[in-house]
């Protein structure tokens, strides 16, 4: 047999053997994703609560405590965790001090007395009579000094070009109010000067309260008469308002003024707050110059009209109504 024929026979025999007993295929290996690091093996989960640091012992239950405190941030690697300090006790003067508000009426008539009122410490409100000779000047000065400016609107039995009287038509009431507000610029609110007859008129008082609400001004009922309905009308529509608790100087004797001031302090201790109205009489100013700087040391806080309105939330005090509603 020639060499070529022998090789051909050998190849044909190998093909026949492979056809009878084929070789198993080679296993296919999975291809690794290029440029991906092997995943980090998961840490075994240990039973028990998570610990935030050596100074924060874990609680027995993962539920929030009934009175949670502020969260403490986890410790940094370069600085040990600090245990949160307990909140300081709330001082008496920020939450529990009796509050007082003071309004001085009848201003704009005597510059020397006006200056003394401006110099009183704390947020004293200045209520200016529109027909006083220095009304506009004082209103501008008080506003520049950051004081609360009020219009002291004359009401019957008071007289003058700005005074309101029963029986006046609404357009005349409006004309007089507009004129008074032009004379006393920056007025954030008003209270009545006299007015024992006028504040008993429900329709006129209702109109006034709606007007003040539209102007975003407040009202303080001076309560010159037990028959007043002014505060009640303000309360009906939710107008920001207050009622006077204590007149300091109906009796202008120094000892009487001192007694009224003490009565205001006593009332504030009893009901939490008191609204005082005084006048620029020499004896009144002397007492206020002496006593106002002492209030904080005595446990009281003098606050502005707007703060007192927020504190009382338009509710009537016990002497003026029942269940917070004006009589």
C-alpha positions in Angstrom: 0.0 0.0 0.0 1.3 3.3 -0.9 2.0 6.0 1.9 -0.8 8.2 0.7 -3.3 5.4 0.7 -2.3 4.5 4.2 -2.8 7.9 5.6 -6.2 8.2 4.0 -7.3 4.9 5.6 -6.1 6.1 9.0 -8.1 9.3 8.9 -11.3 7.5 7.8 -11.0 5.1 10.7 -10.7 7.9 13.3 -13.8 9.6 11.9 -15.8 6.4 12.3 -14.7 6.0 15.9 -15.7 9.6 16.8 -19.1 9.1 15.2 -19.7 6.1 17.4 -18.3 7.6 20.7 -18.4 11.4 20.6 -16.3 13.3 23.1 -18.2 15.3 25.7 -18.2 19.1 25.0 -15.9 21.3 27.1 -17.6 23.2 29.9 -18.3 26.9 29.1 -16.7 29.2 31.7 -18.6 32.3 32.8 -17.2 35.6 31.6 -16.2 38.0 34.4 -17.5 41.6 33.9 -14.6 43.7 32.8 -13.2 46.3 35.3 -15.5 45.3 38.1 -14.2 44.5 41.6 -15.5 41.5 43.3 -18.5 42.3 45.6 -17.7 42.8 49.3 -19.1 39.9 51.2 -22.0 40.9 53.4 -21.3 41.1 57.1 -23.2 38.6 59.2 -26.3 40.1 60.9 -25.9 40.0 64.7 -29.0 39.8 66.8 -29.6 42.7 69.2 -30.0 46.5 68.8 -27.8 48.8 66.8 -25.1 50.6 68.9 -24.3 54.2 68.0 -21.2 54.6 70.1 -19.7 53.9 73.5 -21.5 56.7 75.2 -25.0 55.8 73.9 -26.3 52.6 75.4 -28.8 50.9 73.2 -32.4 50.8 74.2 -34.2 47.5 74.8 -36.8 48.3 72.1 -36.4 50.0 68.7 -39.6 52.0 69.2 -39.4 55.7 69.9 -39.5 56.7 73.5 -42.7 58.4 74.7 -40.8 61.7 75.2 -38.0 61.8 72.6 -35.2 64.3 73.0 -33.0 65.8 70.3 -31.1 63.3 68.2 -27.3 63.0 68.9 -25.2 62.8 65.7 -23.0 59.7 65.4 -19.4 59.9 66.5 -16.8 60.9 64.0 -13.7 58.8 63.6 -11.5 61.7 64.6 -13.5 62.9 67.5 -15.3 61.1 70.3 -19.0 61.5 70.6 -20.4 63.9 73.2 -23.3 63.1 75.3 -26.1 65.7 74.7 -26.4 68.1 77.7 -29.9 68.3 79.2 -31.8 71.4 78.2 -31.6 74.1 80.9 -34.7 74.7 83.0 -36.9 77.4 81.5 -36.4 80.5 83.6 -39.4 82.0 85.3 -39.1 85.3 83.4 -39.6 83.7 80.0 -42.7 81.7 80.6 -44.3 82.3 83.9 -43.8 86.0 84.6 -47.0 88.0 84.9 -47.2 90.4 81.9 -48.1 94.1 81.9 -48.9 96.4 79.1 -48.9 100.2 79.5 -50.7 102.8 77.3 -50.3 106.5 78.0 -53.3 108.6 76.8 -53.8 112.3 76.1 -50.4 112.9 74.5 -49.3 115.6 72.1 -50.3 118.5 74.3 -47.1 119.3 76.3 -43.7 118.6 74.7 -41.9 118.3 78.0 -44.3 115.6 79.3 -44.3 113.9 75.9 -40.5 113.7 76.1 -40.8 112.1 79.5 -43.2 109.5 78.2 -40.9 108.7 75.2 -38.0 108.2 77.7 -39.9 105.6 79.8 -38.2 102.2 79.5 -39.8 99.3 77.7 -42.5 99.1 75.0 -44.9 101.8 76.3 -47.6 102.7 73.8 -48.3 106.4 73.1 -52.0 107.3 72.4 -52.1 110.8 70.8 -55.1 113.1 70.7 -55.6 114.3 67.1 -56.5 117.9 68.0 -53.5 118.3 70.3 -51.1 121.0 69.1 -48.1 118.7 68.8 -49.9 115.5 67.6 -48.2 115.0 64.3 -44.7 115.9 65.6 -45.0 113.5 68.5 -46.4 110.7 66.2 -43.4 111.0 63.9 -40.9 111.2 66.8 -42.4 108.2 68.5 -42.5 106.1 65.3 -38.8 106.9 64.7 -38.0 105.8 68.2 -39.7 102.5 67.6 -42.6 103.1 69.9 -46.2 102.0 69.3 -48.3 104.9 68.1 -52.0 105.0 68.7 -54.8 107.4 67.8 -56.7 108.5 70.9 -60.0 109.1 69.1 -62.4 111.5 70.9 -65.9 110.2 71.4 -69.0 111.7 73.0 -69.0 113.3 75.5 -65.7 114.6 74.2 -65.9 117.5 71.8 -63.9 118.9 68.9 -63.6 118.5 65.2 -62.7 114.8 65.3 -65.2 113.7 68.0 -67.8 111.0 67.4 -71.3 111.5 68.6 -74.4 109.3 68.6 -76.7 109.8 65.7 -73.9 110.9 63.3 -74.2 109.2 59.8 -71.5 106.7 58.9 -70.0 109.0 56.2 -69.4 111.7 58.9 -67.8 109.1 61.3 -65.6 108.0 58.4 -64.6 111.6 57.5 -63.6 112.4 61.1 -61.7 109.2 61.5 -59.8 109.7 58.2 -58.9 113.3 59.2 -57.7 112.1 62.7 -55.5 109.4 61.1 -53.9 112.0 58.9 -53.0 114.2 61.9 -51.6 111.1 63.8 -49.5 109.3 61.2 -48.1 105.8 61.9 -51.1 104.9 64.1 -51.1 101.1 64.5 -54.4 101.1 66.5 -56.7 103.3 68.5 -58.5 103.6 71.7 -61.4 105.9 72.7 -60.9 109.2 74.5 -63.9 109.5 76.8 -66.7 107.9 74.8 -69.0 106.7 77.5 -72.0 107.4 75.3 -70.5 106.5 72.0 -69.0 103.2 72.9 -72.5 102.0 73.9 -73.7 102.4 70.3 -73.6 98.9 68.7 -74.0 100.0 65.0 -71.3 102.6 65.2 -68.9 100.3 67.1 -69.5 97.5 64.6 -68.7 99.8 61.7 -65.5 101.0 63.5 -64.3 97.5 64.1 -64.8 96.5 60.5 -63.0 99.6 59.3 -60.0 98.9 61.6 -59.9 95.3 60.4 -59.7 96.5 56.9 -56.9 98.9 57.8 -55.0 96.2 59.8 -55.2 98.2 63.0 -56.0 97.1 66.5 -58.5 98.5 69.1 -58.2 99.0 72.8 -61.4 99.5 74.7 -60.7 102.1 77.4 -63.8 101.0 79.2 -64.9 104.4 80.3 -68.4 103.0 80.8 -69.7 99.7 82.0 -72.2 99.9 79.1 -69.5 99.7 76.4 -70.0 97.2 73.5 -66.8 98.2 71.7 -64.7 95.2 72.8 -67.6 92.8 72.2 -68.1 94.1 68.6 -64.3 93.7 68.0 -64.4 90.1 69.3 -67.4 89.2 67.1 -65.3 89.7 63.9 -62.0 88.6 65.3 -60.4 92.1 65.3 -57.1 92.3 67.3 -58.2 94.0 70.5 -57.8 94.4 74.2 -59.7 95.9 77.1 -58.2 98.1 79.8 -57.9 96.5 83.2 -56.6 99.4 85.4 -56.7 103.1 85.2 -53.7 104.4 87.1 -54.7 108.0 87.7 -58.4 108.7 87.9 -57.4 110.0 91.3 -54.2 112.1 90.7 -52.9 112.0 94.2 -49.5 110.3 94.3 -50.6 107.8 96.9 -53.7 106.9 94.9 -51.7 106.4 91.8 -49.3 104.1 93.7 -52.2 102.1 95.0 -53.6 101.6 91.5 -50.2 100.6 90.2 -50.0 98.0 93.0 -53.5 96.9 92.1 -52.3 96.3 88.5 -49.4 94.1 89.7 -51.7 92.1 92.0 -54.2 91.5 89.1 -51.4 90.4 86.8 -50.2 87.9 89.4 -53.8 86.6 89.6 -54.8 86.3 86.0 -51.3 86.3 84.3 -51.6 89.8 82.7 -52.9 93.3 83.1 -53.5 96.2 80.7 -52.8 99.6 82.3 -53.8 103.1 81.0 -52.3 106.2 82.5 -52.0 109.9 81.6 -49.0 112.3 81.5 -49.7 113.8 84.9 -46.5 114.7 86.8 -47.3 112.3 89.6 -48.0 109.4 87.2 -44.8 110.1 85.3 -42.8 110.2 88.5 -44.2 106.8 89.6 -43.6 105.2 86.2 -40.0 106.6 86.0 -39.4 105.0 89.4 -41.3 101.7 89.2 -40.9 100.5 85.6 -37.2 99.8 85.9 -37.9 97.6 88.9 -40.5 95.4 87.3 -38.1 92.7 86.1 -36.5 92.3 89.5 -40.0 92.0 91.0 -40.8 89.2 88.6 -42.9 91.0 86.0 -42.4 91.6 82.2 -43.6 94.7 80.4 -44.7 93.8 76.9 -46.1 95.7 73.9 -49.7 96.0 72.9 -49.3 93.5 70.0 -47.7 90.9 72.3 -50.5 91.3 74.8 -53.1 90.9 72.0 -51.4 87.6 71.0 -51.2 86.5 74.6 -54.9 87.0 75.3 -56.1 85.9 71.9 -59.0 88.4 72.0 -60.5 86.7 75.1 -62.2 88.7 77.7 -60.8 88.7 81.2 -63.0 87.6 84.1 -64.0 91.2 85.0 -65.3 91.9 81.5 -67.0 88.7 80.5 -67.6 85.0 81.0 -65.7 82.1 79.5 -63.6 84.5 77.5 -66.7 86.1 75.8 -67.4 89.8 76.5 -70.7 90.6 78.2 
